[in-house]
Amino acid sequence: MADNQLTVSGEKRVESERKDKNCTISERSYGAFSRTLALPPGVDPAAIKATVAKGVLKVNVPKPASAKAAKIEVKSA
């Protein structure tokens, strides 16, 4: 994470092989990917958690602490 941006990158690999009585067909494909997401200001990078289950990436980004309104007492001069 840099400059309030989270970048997720990876590589997809697929290999398959089919055998017939006269020939064998083998296919391979590879591809890299990258996604960059803008995060709201105030996100703590240490609090971001990522997990992978059954080929699905899940990224949890906790909401930043909201700015609290401050009451200012106005006094007449």
C-alpha positions in Angstrom: 0.0 0.0 0.0 1.4 3.4 -1.0 -0.3 6.8 -1.2 -3.7 5.5 -0.1 -3.7 2.9 -2.9 -3.8 -0.9 -2.5 -2.3 -2.9 -5.3 -3.2 -6.6 -5.8 -1.2 -8.6 -8.3 -0.9 -12.2 -9.3 -0.4 -14.7 -12.1 -2.9 -17.2 -13.5 -1.6 -20.4 -14.9 -3.8 -23.0 -16.7 -2.5 -26.3 -18.1 -4.5 -29.0 -19.8 -3.7 -32.2 -21.7 -5.9 -34.3 -23.8 -4.9 -37.7 -25.2 -6.6 -39.2 -28.2 -5.8 -42.5 -29.9 -3.8 -40.7 -32.6 -2.5 -37.6 -30.9 -1.9 -35.7 -27.6 -2.9 -32.1 -27.2 -1.2 -30.1 -24.5 -2.2 -26.5 -23.9 -0.6 -24.0 -21.5 -1.6 -20.4 -20.8 -0.2 -17.8 -18.4 -1.2 -14.3 -17.6 -0.3 -11.7 -15.0 -2.8 -9.3 -13.6 -2.7 -6.3 -11.4 -5.5 -4.1 -9.8 -5.0 -0.9 -7.9 -7.8 0.4 -5.6 -7.9 3.9 -4.1 -8.5 3.8 -0.3 -10.1 6.5 1.8 -7.8 8.7 3.8 -7.1 7.5 7.3 -6.9 3.7 6.6 -4.4 1.9 8.8 -2.2 -0.3 6.5 -1.4 -2.6 9.4 -5.1 -3.4 9.9 -5.6 -4.7 6.3 -6.0 -8.5 6.2 -6.1 -10.8 3.2 -7.1 -14.5 2.9 -7.4 -17.0 0.1 -10.0 -19.8 0.2 -11.0 -22.1 -2.7 -9.2 -19.7 -5.2 -11.0 -16.6 -3.9 -9.0 -13.7 -2.5 -10.8 -11.8 0.3 -9.3 -8.5 1.4 -10.7 -6.8 4.6 -10.0 -3.1 4.9 -11.5 -1.7 8.2 -13.2 1.6 7.9 -11.1 4.5 9.0 -11.9 6.3 12.3 -14.4 9.0 11.4 -13.5 12.6 12.1 -15.4 13.6 15.2 -17.2 16.9 15.2 -15.9 19.3 17.9 -18.1 21.7 19.7 -16.8 25.2 19.9 -18.4 27.6 22.3 -18.8 31.0 20.8 -18.6 33.9 23.3 -19.8 37.4 22.6 -17.1 40.1 22.9 
